[in-house]
Amino acid sequence: QGRVSAVAESAVSSLANAGELDRGDYDVLVDVRAVCPNCGSDTTVGDLIREGGCSCTTESNSADPDQN
């Protein structure tokens, strides 16, 4: 997230300096999310890591011991 945020902040600053934006003091927020290819649910990457994956995957894995 740090690199993405730095690039976005630099782009906003550059556009403001070039007169393309009305000001250059915007706060830049980065929200990195992961989307499950199986069920389509989306969650923050932090939550995905804490939970050990998507609930659709973790539930099916716990039901089928051969997939663990």
Buried (B, 14 or more C-beta within 10 A) or exposed (E): EEEEEEEBBEEBBEBBEEEEBEEEEBEBEEEEEBEBEEEEEEBEEEEBEEEEBBEEBEEEBEEEEEEE
